[in-house]
Structure formats: C-alpha cells, structure tokens
Amino acid sequence: AIDLDPADEIWTDRPPLPCHKVMIHDQKYVGETPDVRLSRLREAIAPKGDVLYLDSKLESIMWLLSIRGADIECNPVAYAHLAVDMGEAHLFIQEGELTEEVRDHLAKYSVTIHPYDALDSFLTGYAFKGNALCDPECVSDHFMGLIGRCAQAAGYAAETIASPLIEFKSIKNEVELANIRECYRRDSAMVCRFI
C-alpha cells in the first residue's frame, strides 16, 4: 500500500474538507436509540470473537448514531469514520462539526470522539484482542491495508465481511415505516396540487 496522496504534490491550493454542524436526528423519526443499534452491531460481530469493526460508510455511521450532517450537497452526512469493539465505540469526525448538544448526545451513548484525521494513529496504537473486521465496500484501501498490518503485528488478521449496518438500515422498524408512509402522503398531495 502507498501511504501518500499524489494529489498533494500538484494540488497546492486544495480546499479543506467541507465542515458543517452536525445535528441530532430526532427519535420520533428513528424508532431506536444509538445504544440499541450499537448492541445489534456488537451481537452481529460477536461470533467472530473480541474484534474491532471499522466502517467509513457515511450514511451507515449517521444512521447508527442518529445524527445527520451537511458535508455533501443533497446528502445528510458528515465526513466520519467509526471503530467499534465489544466495549467501546469511537467516532472520528472534524471538531468543527460538533455542537455541545451533539457531544452530549454521543457521550450519552458512550461514543468517544476523536479528530477526523486521527484514525491512523488510533489503529497503530490500538491493543488488538482479536481480528479486525471491515467491509471493503465501506472502508478505503488505505485503511483496509493499515488495519490489516496493525492486526497482523498483534498476532491477528483482518477479515472482510459484509457490513451488518447496511442490512440493519434496509429493514425498517415501525416508526421508520410510518414516517415513510407519511412522507409519501405529503409528496402525493404536492404532486396533485401541481397537476
């Protein structure tokens, strides 16, 4: 793996990452709290042992923690990474994204906040007690390689799995279904007015 971004050499006026305030997604739209969703994730990965699960798929992280962002136009996501083991959850996000309300929300569910660019140092310093789990569709090649090398140095391996979060998100609970139906009703009424 190459630990270098060739664009850095030629893109000298590269703008910083977009950074917008994150908001809490109201529970009346969610139907499950982040601690319930974190428990479901841990149950899904528990058969693999005392593992570290890594995910960088933005919509999965937002869904899991009941937060929303505005870093990508027309998508309610913030740039972030997530690492979860059997006892802890770690969110890597730009400091400027976080309000005190969001910090309190994450603390309530025992999510430790790290700077967005601290994932490399976190993985190299992590005390692996088992394998690392990643979905290659949800983690960059850089982090797939790094977590594999770090796990191997500790006597473990990196395993590729399908992200449990993608499956969880696809199966809507009753609150989510009710809100989707209401959204369709409102949209249909607006279409009728337009016609």
Accessible surface in RSA format (square Angstrom, percent):
REM  Atomic radii and reference values for relative SASA: ProtOr
REM  Chains: A
REM  Algorithm: Lee & Richards
REM  Probe-radius: 1.40
REM  Slices: 20
REM RES _ NUM      All-atoms   Total-Side   Main-Chain    Non-polar    All polar
REM                ABS   REL    ABS   REL    ABS   REL    ABS   REL    ABS   REL
RES ALA A   1    95.40  87.7  11.02  17.0  84.38 191.9  24.20  34.1  71.20 188.6
RES ILE A   2   135.73  77.2 113.33  84.4  22.40  54.0 116.60  84.0  19.13  51.9
RES ASP A   3   103.82  72.7  66.24  65.9  37.59  88.9  36.00  84.7  67.83  67.6
RES LEU A   4   108.90  60.6  85.28  61.0  23.62  59.4  95.25  66.9  13.65  36.7
RES ASP A   5    57.77  40.5  49.64  49.4   8.12  19.2  24.74  58.2  33.03  32.9
RES PRO A   6    94.92  69.2  90.48  82.5   4.44  16.1  92.26  76.2   2.66  16.6
RES ALA A   7    29.07  26.7  25.72  39.7   3.35   7.6  27.20  38.3   1.87   5.0
RES ASP A   8    83.34  58.4  64.95  64.6  18.39  43.5  23.48  55.3  59.86  59.7
RES GLU A   9   128.61  73.8 104.38  79.0  24.23  57.7  38.68  74.8  89.93  73.4
RES ILE A  10   149.31  85.0 122.24  91.1  27.07  65.2 126.27  90.9  23.04  62.5
RES TRP A  11   116.09  46.6 107.63  52.1   8.46  19.9  97.95  52.2  18.14  29.4
RES THR A  12   124.05  88.2  86.84  88.0  37.21  88.7  65.03  87.3  59.02  89.2
RES ASP A  13   119.05  83.4  96.63  96.2  22.42  53.0  46.67 109.8  72.38  72.2
RES ARG A  14   103.91  43.6  80.95  41.3  22.96  54.7  27.21  37.2  76.70  46.5
RES PRO A  15    87.27  63.6  71.10  64.8  16.17  58.8  75.84  62.6  11.43  71.0
RES PRO A  16   121.40  88.5  99.81  91.0  21.59  78.5 111.89  92.4   9.50  59.1
RES LEU A  17    75.01  41.8  61.48  44.0  13.53  34.0  63.05  44.3  11.96  32.2
RES PRO A  18    53.84  39.2  42.79  39.0  11.05  40.2  53.84  44.5   0.00   0.0
RES CYS A  19    57.21  43.3  29.83  33.3  27.38  64.3  17.99  45.6  39.22  42.3
RES HIS A  20    86.35  47.2  81.36  56.5   4.99  12.8  55.98  57.7  30.37  35.3
RES LYS A  21   123.88  60.4 107.63  66.0  16.25  38.7  81.58  73.4  42.30  45.1
RES VAL A  22     3.67   2.4   0.00   0.0   3.67   8.8   0.08   0.1   3.59   9.7
RES MET A  23   118.03  61.1 114.91  76.1   3.12   7.4  82.41  70.1  35.63  47.2
RES ILE A  24    50.26  28.6  32.53  24.2  17.73  42.7  32.53  23.4  17.73  48.1
RES HIS A  25    40.59  22.2  39.99  27.8   0.60   1.5  27.03  27.9  13.55  15.8
RES ASP A  26    72.04  50.5  63.16  62.9   8.89  21.0  20.60  48.5  51.45  51.3
RES GLN A  27    69.87  39.1  61.02  44.6   8.84  21.1  55.97 119.1  13.90  10.5
RES LYS A  28   132.64  64.7 111.56  68.4  21.09  50.2  69.76  62.8  62.88  67.0
RES TYR A  29    96.95  45.3  90.57  51.5   6.39  16.6  57.88  43.5  39.07  48.2
RES VAL A  30     3.08   2.0   1.68   1.5   1.40   3.4   3.08   2.7   0.00   0.0
RES GLY A  31    36.98  45.6   0.00   N/A  36.98  45.6   9.67  26.5  27.31  61.2
RES GLU A  32    32.76  18.8  26.69  20.2   6.07  14.5  16.68  32.3  16.07  13.1
RES THR A  33    42.80  30.4  42.01  42.6   0.79   1.9  38.39  51.6   4.41   6.7
RES PRO A  34     0.79   0.6   0.79   0.7   0.00   0.0   0.79   0.7   0.00   0.0
RES ASP A  35    69.64  48.8  67.12  66.8   2.52   5.9  24.89  58.6  44.75  44.6
RES VAL A  36    67.67  44.5  64.60  58.5   3.06   7.4  67.56  58.7   0.10   0.3
RES ARG A  37     2.95   1.2   2.90   1.5   0.04   0.1   0.04   0.1   2.90   1.8
RES LEU A  38     4.19   2.3   4.19   3.0   0.00   0.0   4.19   2.9   0.00   0.0
RES SER A  39    54.57  46.1  51.28  68.4   3.28   7.6  23.48  50.0  31.08  43.5
RES ARG A  40    68.03  28.6  65.46  33.4   2.57   6.1  28.48  38.9  39.56  24.0
RES LEU A  41     0.00   0.0   0.00   0.0   0.00   0.0   0.00   0.0   0.00   0.0
RES ARG A  42    49.18  20.7  48.73  24.8   0.45   1.1  20.81  28.4  28.37  17.2
RES GLU A  43   124.81  71.7 109.72  83.0  15.10  35.9  46.41  89.8  78.40  64.0
RES ALA A  44    47.27  43.5  15.98  24.7  31.30  71.2  27.66  38.9  19.62  52.0
RES ILE A  45     1.71   1.0   0.73   0.5   0.99   2.4   1.71   1.2   0.00   0.0
RES ALA A  46    47.12  43.3  35.64  55.0  11.48  26.1  36.19  51.0  10.94  29.0
RES PRO A  47   118.95  86.7  74.48  67.9  44.47 161.7  87.99  72.6  30.96 192.4
RES LYS A  48    99.11  48.3  75.77  46.5  23.34  55.6  42.31  38.1  56.80  60.5
RES GLY A  49    36.11  44.5   0.00   N/A  36.11  44.5  35.16  96.5   0.96   2.1
RES ASP A  50    59.81  41.9  47.94  47.7  11.87  28.1  22.54  53.0  37.27  37.2
RES VAL A  51     0.93   0.6   0.10   0.1   0.83   2.0   0.73   0.6   0.20   0.5
RES LEU A  52     1.34   0.7   0.21   0.2   1.13   2.8   0.21   0.1   1.13   3.0
RES TYR A  53     0.21   0.1   0.21   0.1   0.00   0.0   0.00   0.0   0.21   0.3
RES LEU A  54     0.34   0.2   0.00   0.0   0.34   0.8   0.00   0.0   0.34   0.9
RES ASP A  55     0.00   0.0   0.00   0.0   0.00   0.0   0.00   0.0   0.00   0.0
RES SER A  56    20.79  17.6  11.21  15.0   9.58  22.1  11.41  24.3   9.39  13.2
RES LYS A  57    61.03  29.8  54.56  33.5   6.47  15.4  22.20  20.0  38.84  41.4
RES LEU A  58    27.65  15.4  26.65  19.1   1.00   2.5  26.65  18.7   1.00   2.7
RES GLU A  59    75.52  43.4  72.24  54.7   3.28   7.8  33.79  65.4  41.73  34.1
RES SER A  60     0.00   0.0   0.00   0.0   0.00   0.0   0.00   0.0   0.00   0.0
RES ILE A  61     0.00   0.0   0.00   0.0   0.00   0.0   0.00   0.0   0.00   0.0
RES MET A  62     3.02   1.6   3.02   2.0   0.00   0.0   3.02   2.6   0.00   0.0
RES TRP A  63    19.17   7.7  18.91   9.2   0.26   0.6  18.55   9.9   0.63   1.0
RES LEU A  64     0.00   0.0   0.00   0.0   0.00   0.0   0.00   0.0   0.00   0.0
RES LEU A  65     0.26   0.1   0.26   0.2   0.00   0.0   0.26   0.2   0.00   0.0
RES SER A  66     0.47   0.4   0.00   0.0   0.47   1.1   0.47   1.0   0.00   0.0
RES ILE A  67     0.00   0.0   0.00   0.0   0.00   0.0   0.00   0.0   0.00   0.0
RES ARG A  68    40.34  16.9  40.11  20.4   0.24   0.6   7.78  10.6  32.57  19.7
RES GLY A  69    10.03  12.4   0.00   N/A  10.03  12.4   2.37   6.5   7.66  17.2
RES ALA A  70    55.49  51.0  43.75  67.5  11.74  26.7  46.38  65.3   9.11  24.1
RES ASP A  71     8.26   5.8   0.00   0.0   8.26  19.5   0.15   0.3   8.11   8.1
RES ILE A  72    61.78  35.2  57.57  42.9   4.21  10.2  60.49  43.6   1.29   3.5
RES GLU A  73   153.96  88.4 131.19  99.3  22.76  54.2  56.70 109.7  97.25  79.4
RES CYS A  74   126.48  95.7  77.20  86.1  49.28 115.8  44.79 113.5  81.69  88.1
RES ASN A  75    72.10  49.7  66.92  64.7   5.18  12.5   6.06  14.6  66.05  63.8
RES PRO A  76    78.29  57.1  73.83  67.3   4.46  16.2  77.51  64.0   0.77   4.8
RES VAL A  77    10.59   7.0  10.59   9.6   0.00   0.0  10.59   9.2   0.00   0.0
RES ALA A  78     0.00   0.0   0.00   0.0   0.00   0.0   0.00   0.0   0.00   0.0
RES TYR A  79    50.05  23.4  50.05  28.5   0.00   0.0  23.53  17.7  26.52  32.7
RES ALA A  80     1.29   1.2   0.00   0.0   1.29   2.9   0.00   0.0   1.29   3.4
RES HIS A  81    16.94   9.3  16.94  11.8   0.00   0.0  12.29  12.7   4.65   5.4
RES LEU A  82     0.00   0.0   0.00   0.0   0.00   0.0   0.00   0.0   0.00   0.0
RES ALA A  83     0.00   0.0   0.00   0.0   0.00   0.0   0.00   0.0   0.00   0.0
RES VAL A  84     0.00   0.0   0.00   0.0   0.00   0.0   0.00   0.0   0.00   0.0
RES ASP A  85     6.65   4.7   6.63   6.6   0.02   0.0   2.59   6.1   4.06   4.1
RES MET A  86    64.53  33.4  44.63  29.5  19.90  47.4  31.46  26.7  33.07  43.8
RES GLY A  87    63.45  78.2   0.00   N/A  63.45  78.2  33.23  91.2  30.22  67.7
RES GLU A  88    89.18  51.2  87.25  66.0   1.93   4.6  27.92  54.0  61.26  50.0
RES ALA A  89     0.57   0.5   0.42   0.7   0.14   0.3   0.42   0.6   0.14   0.4
RES HIS A  90    13.77   7.5  13.77   9.6   0.00   0.0  13.23  13.6   0.54   0.6
RES LEU A  91     0.00   0.0   0.00   0.0   0.00   0.0   0.00   0.0   0.00   0.0
RES PHE A  92     0.00   0.0   0.00   0.0   0.00   0.0   0.00   0.0   0.00   0.0
RES ILE A  93     0.00   0.0   0.00   0.0   0.00   0.0   0.00   0.0   0.00   0.0
RES GLN A  94    33.13  18.5  29.95  21.9   3.18   7.6  16.10  34.3  17.03  12.9
RES GLU A  95    86.06  49.4  76.56  57.9   9.50  22.6  53.38 103.3  32.68  26.7
RES GLY A  96    37.89  46.7   0.00   N/A  37.89  46.7  27.72  76.1  10.17  22.8
RES GLU A  97     0.00   0.0   0.00   0.0   0.00   0.0   0.00   0.0   0.00   0.0
RES LEU A  98    11.33   6.3   0.00   0.0  11.33  28.5   0.00   0.0  11.33  30.5
RES THR A  99    46.51  33.1  40.25  40.8   6.25  14.9  45.29  60.8   1.21   1.8
RES GLU A 100   122.75  70.5 117.34  88.8   5.41  12.9  64.73 125.2  58.01  47.4
RES GLU A 101   120.27  69.0 111.75  84.5   8.51  20.3  39.86  77.1  80.41  65.7
RES VAL A 102     1.04   0.7   1.04   0.9   0.00   0.0   1.04   0.9   0.00   0.0
RES ARG A 103    71.21  29.9  69.33  35.3   1.88   4.5  22.11  30.2  49.10  29.8
RES ASP A 104    93.06  65.2  86.89  86.5   6.17  14.6  28.59  67.3  64.47  64.3
RES HIS A 105    18.67  10.2  12.75   8.9   5.92  15.1   9.65   9.9   9.02  10.5
RES LEU A 106     1.22   0.7   1.22   0.9   0.00   0.0   1.22   0.9   0.00   0.0
RES ALA A 107    68.20  62.7  49.34  76.1  18.86  42.9  53.68  75.6  14.52  38.5
RES LYS A 108   154.40  75.3 119.05  73.0  35.35  84.2  81.39  73.3  73.01  77.8
RES TYR A 109    25.59  11.9  15.97   9.1   9.62  25.0  11.89   8.9  13.70  16.9
RES SER A 110    86.89  73.4  69.82  93.2  17.07  39.3  44.57  94.9  42.33  59.3
RES VAL A 111     7.41   4.9   0.12   0.1   7.28  17.6   0.53   0.5   6.88  18.7
RES THR A 112    63.92  45.5  57.76  58.6   6.17  14.7  39.24  52.7  24.69  37.3
RES ILE A 113    41.98  23.9  17.31  12.9  24.66  59.4  17.31  12.5  24.66  66.9
RES HIS A 114    36.63  20.0  36.50  25.4   0.12   0.3  20.36  21.0  16.27  18.9
RES PRO A 115    61.80  45.0  61.58  56.1   0.22   0.8  61.80  51.0   0.00   0.0
RES TYR A 116    52.03  24.3  48.36  27.5   3.67   9.6  25.79  19.4  26.25  32.4
RES ASP A 117   122.25  85.6  95.75  95.3  26.51  62.7  44.40 104.5  77.85  77.6
RES ALA A 118    20.68  19.0  17.18  26.5   3.49   7.9  20.68  29.1   0.00   0.0
RES LEU A 119     1.35   0.8   0.81   0.6   0.54   1.4   0.81   0.6   0.54   1.5
RES ASP A 120    56.69  39.7  56.57  56.3   0.12   0.3  27.96  65.8  28.74  28.7
RES SER A 121    75.45  63.8  63.14  84.3  12.31  28.4  51.87 110.5  23.58  33.0
RES PHE A 122    33.39  16.7  22.01  13.6  11.38  29.6  31.91  19.3   1.48   4.2
RES LEU A 123     0.38   0.2   0.00   0.0   0.38   1.0   0.00   0.0   0.38   1.0
RES THR A 124    87.85  62.5  57.02  57.8  30.83  73.5  45.31  60.9  42.54  64.3
RES GLY A 125    64.22  79.2   0.00   N/A  64.22  79.2  34.97  96.0  29.26  65.5
RES TYR A 126    39.08  18.2  21.37  12.2  17.70  46.1  22.67  17.0  16.41  20.2
RES ALA A 127    75.16  69.1  61.43  94.8  13.72  31.2  71.33 100.4   3.83  10.1
RES PHE A 128    18.30   9.2   2.09   1.3  16.22  42.2   2.11   1.3  16.19  46.3
RES LYS A 129   123.08  60.0 103.34  63.4  19.75  47.0  76.25  68.6  46.83  49.9
RES GLY A 130     8.80  10.9   0.00   N/A   8.80  10.9   8.12  22.3   0.68   1.5
RES ASN A 131    38.56  26.6  36.25  35.0   2.32   5.6   1.09   2.6  37.47  36.2
RES ALA A 132     0.00   0.0   0.00   0.0   0.00   0.0   0.00   0.0   0.00   0.0
RES LEU A 133     0.16   0.1   0.16   0.1   0.00   0.0   0.16   0.1   0.00   0.0
RES CYS A 134     0.34   0.3   0.34   0.4   0.00   0.0   0.34   0.9   0.00   0.0
RES ASP A 135    10.93   7.7  10.83  10.8   0.10   0.2   0.16   0.4  10.77  10.7
RES PRO A 136    70.59  51.4  53.02  48.3  17.57  63.9  53.02  43.8  17.57 109.2
RES GLU A 137   146.19  83.9 120.60  91.2  25.58  60.9  44.56  86.2 101.63  83.0
RES CYS A 138     6.88   5.2   0.22   0.2   6.66  15.6   5.51  13.9   1.37   1.5
RES VAL A 139     9.37   6.2   0.00   0.0   9.37  22.6   2.32   2.0   7.05  19.1
RES SER A 140    57.03  48.2  42.03  56.1  15.00  34.6  52.23 111.2   4.80   6.7
RES ASP A 141   115.66  81.0 104.58 104.1  11.08  26.2  39.26  92.4  76.40  76.2
RES HIS A 142    57.97  31.7  51.87  36.1   6.10  15.6  47.46  48.9  10.51  12.2
RES PHE A 143    22.83  11.4  22.83  14.1   0.00   0.0  22.83  13.8   0.00   0.0
RES MET A 144    36.43  18.9  31.27  20.7   5.16  12.3  31.56  26.8   4.87   6.4
RES GLY A 145    22.21  27.4   0.00   N/A  22.21  27.4  20.69  56.8   1.52   3.4
RES LEU A 146    16.78   9.3  16.78  12.0   0.00   0.0  16.78  11.8   0.00   0.0
RES ILE A 147     0.00   0.0   0.00   0.0   0.00   0.0   0.00   0.0   0.00   0.0
RES GLY A 148    17.08  21.1   0.00   N/A  17.08  21.1  14.53  39.9   2.55   5.7
RES ARG A 149   102.99  43.2  95.83  48.9   7.16  17.0  73.35 100.3  29.64  18.0
RES CYS A 150    18.67  14.1  10.34  11.5   8.33  19.6   8.10  20.5  10.57  11.4
RES ALA A 151     0.00   0.0   0.00   0.0   0.00   0.0   0.00   0.0   0.00   0.0
RES GLN A 152   132.35  74.0 121.79  89.0  10.56  25.1  30.70  65.4 101.64  77.1
RES ALA A 153    96.19  88.4  50.29  77.6  45.90 104.4  63.76  89.8  32.43  85.9
RES ALA A 154    48.76  44.8  18.03  27.8  30.73  69.9  30.76  43.3  18.00  47.7
RES GLY A 155    65.83  81.2   0.00   N/A  65.83  81.2  36.14  99.2  29.69  66.5
RES TYR A 156    83.63  39.0  71.01  40.4  12.62  32.8  42.57  32.0  41.06  50.6
RES ALA A 157    49.43  45.5  46.86  72.3   2.57   5.9  49.43  69.6   0.00   0.0
RES ALA A 158    39.32  36.2  12.16  18.8  27.16  61.8  12.16  17.1  27.16  72.0
RES GLU A 159    47.81  27.4  42.85  32.4   4.96  11.8  27.03  52.3  20.78  17.0
RES THR A 160    86.07  61.2  61.78  62.6  24.29  57.9  29.94  40.2  56.13  84.8
RES ILE A 161    32.39  18.4  21.23  15.8  11.16  26.9  31.47  22.7   0.92   2.5
RES ALA A 162    88.74  81.6  66.94 103.3  21.80  49.6  71.53 100.7  17.21  45.6
RES SER A 163     5.20   4.4   0.00   0.0   5.20  12.0   0.00   0.0   5.20   7.3
RES PRO A 164    16.06  11.7  10.46   9.5   5.60  20.4  16.06  13.3   0.00   0.0
RES LEU A 165     0.00   0.0   0.00   0.0   0.00   0.0   0.00   0.0   0.00   0.0
RES ILE A 166    68.28  38.9  67.03  49.9   1.25   3.0  67.03  48.3   1.25   3.4
RES GLU A 167   106.50  61.1 102.15  77.3   4.36  10.4  30.99  59.9  75.51  61.7
RES PHE A 168    28.12  14.1  26.83  16.6   1.29   3.4  26.91  16.3   1.21   3.5
RES LYS A 169    37.52  18.3  36.32  22.3   1.20   2.9  17.22  15.5  20.31  21.6
RES SER A 170    78.03  65.9  46.74  62.4  31.29  72.1  45.50  96.9  32.53  45.6
RES ILE A 171   114.79  65.3 103.04  76.8  11.75  28.3 106.31  76.6   8.49  23.0
RES LYS A 172    81.71  39.9  64.74  39.7  16.97  40.4  34.75  31.3  46.96  50.0
RES ASN A 173    39.38  27.2  29.76  28.8   9.62  23.2  38.11  91.7   1.28   1.2
RES GLU A 174   130.08  74.7 124.70  94.3   5.37  12.8  66.90 129.4  63.18  51.6
RES VAL A 175    58.23  38.3  54.29  49.2   3.93   9.5  57.93  50.3   0.29   0.8
RES GLU A 176    22.93  13.2  21.14  16.0   1.79   4.3  10.87  21.0  12.06   9.8
RES LEU A 177    55.06  30.7  54.94  39.3   0.12   0.3  54.94  38.6   0.12   0.3
RES ALA A 178    52.53  48.3  47.67  73.6   4.86  11.1  50.19  70.7   2.34   6.2
RES ASN A 179    46.12  31.8  40.91  39.5   5.21  12.5  16.33  39.3  29.79  28.8
RES ILE A 180    65.57  37.3  63.23  47.1   2.35   5.7  65.41  47.1   0.16   0.4
RES ARG A 181   121.64  51.1 118.86  60.6   2.78   6.6  48.06  65.7  73.58  44.6
RES GLU A 182    69.10  39.7  69.10  52.3   0.00   0.0  29.04  56.2  40.06  32.7
RES CYS A 183    52.96  40.1  52.96  59.1   0.00   0.0  10.75  27.2  42.21  45.5
RES TYR A 184   145.26  67.8 144.96  82.5   0.30   0.8  98.96  74.4  46.30  57.1
RES ARG A 185   144.52  60.7 135.06  68.8   9.46  22.5  72.99  99.8  71.53  43.4
RES ARG A 186   136.93  57.5 132.04  67.3   4.89  11.6  62.63  85.6  74.30  45.0
RES ASP A 187    77.46  54.3  75.63  75.3   1.84   4.3  21.78  51.3  55.68  55.5
RES SER A 188    63.77  53.9  58.10  77.5   5.68  13.1  34.50  73.5  29.27  41.0
RES ALA A 189    47.15  43.4  38.15  58.9   9.00  20.5  45.68  64.3   1.47   3.9
RES MET A 190   110.30  57.1 107.05  70.9   3.25   7.7  94.40  80.3  15.90  21.1
RES VAL A 191    84.17  55.4  82.26  74.5   1.91   4.6  84.15  73.1   0.02   0.1
RES CYS A 192    93.10  70.4  76.38  85.2  16.72  39.3  26.70  67.6  66.40  71.6
RES ARG A 193   187.88  78.9 153.21  78.1  34.67  82.6  63.27  86.5 124.61  75.5
RES PHE A 194   183.18  91.6 154.47  95.7  28.71  74.7 163.17  98.9  20.00  57.2
RES ILE A 195   164.17  93.4 109.64  81.7  54.53 131.4 125.18  90.1  38.98 105.8
END  Absolute sums over single chains surface
CHAIN  1 A    10918.6       8792.3       2126.2       6411.5       4507.0
END  Absolute sums over all chains
TOTAL         10918.6       8792.3       2126.2       6411.5       4507.0
